[in-house]
Amino acid sequence: MGTAPLAAVVLRRLAQTAACEIPAVVTRPDRPQGRSLQCLPSAVKTAALELRLPVWQPEKAREPAFIEQLKAAKPDIIIVTAYGQILPQTILDIPPYGCLNVHASLLPRWRGAAPIQWALLSGDTQTGVTIMKMDAGLDTGDILSMAATPITDSDNAVTLHDRLAQMGAELLVATLPDWLAGKIAPQKQPAEGVTIARKITKEDGRADWTLPASSLRNRLRAFIPWPGLYTRLPADAAGKPGALLKIWEATVENSAGTKPGEILRADGHGIVVACGQDALRITILQKEGGRRLSARDFLAGHPLHQGQLLG
């Protein structure tokens, strides 16, 4: 059971395991996506079809008809990864070996929908994956196994996602034989250190220039590719707000200005913007409706000057 790209990586790895028989794949219904709002399959459905596996797409996992369908399949175990719904106890009780979840954090830190983004947002220096026996709570089940990885300064949500997806898939495959053989004693999650990774919204990507530059760079790393870190170009002479500006790459600089959002310098080396602490040097950016450009190329067509304010 899964929906997101991370779950598709786990599915493909399970399909390569000779001892693993997959009678069905459960994912969310096709949803409108992109600017065209075309109805597209989830990453898991795409992978399942390529693997020629049956696909079930209930609107809600609590639907009685789906629960009966699941019972009829008589699964020994259910693997859940980034499915997008909390499963009811009636489903958790179906397989004799339980429902196992592959979660992209070191639980109990970052329970919830967006653990990768929140680890980066918070400046964590380490994260990892957890294989958990699910209960009816939000990522509160007992731990079967864990694997850790450092978060480097060059990591962002894409690189960290891809690494954790591979780690989670391999850890699951390594854990399953011992779990099925009764060799693993599940461990309760610690009561201390619980944090919640709520779902990310588009508004989270708006640059708050009163924050320290390091926090804004963490937001940039966490929100690639969506919702991104974005601001507005300076208002025109009539006070009309400028166009949206998406920031793709930036570094922290030891500079200061009198107003957060004030442009301190704008040249071929970058656009330096004052923050609540230090400054952010923007090196790759994109105007709404335009192409992604280096600061040098952007300024050639959109001059910016010291003292102007981004908002």
Protein Blocks (a to p, Z undefined) as FASTA:
>chain_A
ZZblmlmmmmmmmmmpmklccfbdcddddddedjkopacddfklmmmmmnopacdddfbl
klmklmmmmmmnopabdcdehkopacdfklmmmpmnbpaddddbddfehiajklmlmmmm
nopabdcdddddddfbehiaccfbdcdddddfkbcfklmmmmmmmmmmmmmmmmmmmmmn
opaccddddfehpacdddddfklmpccfkbcfklmmmmmmmmpcbgbjaddddddfkopa
cdddddfbdcddddddfbehiafbdcfkbccdddfbhcdddfbdcdehiacddfklmmmm
mccdehiacZZ
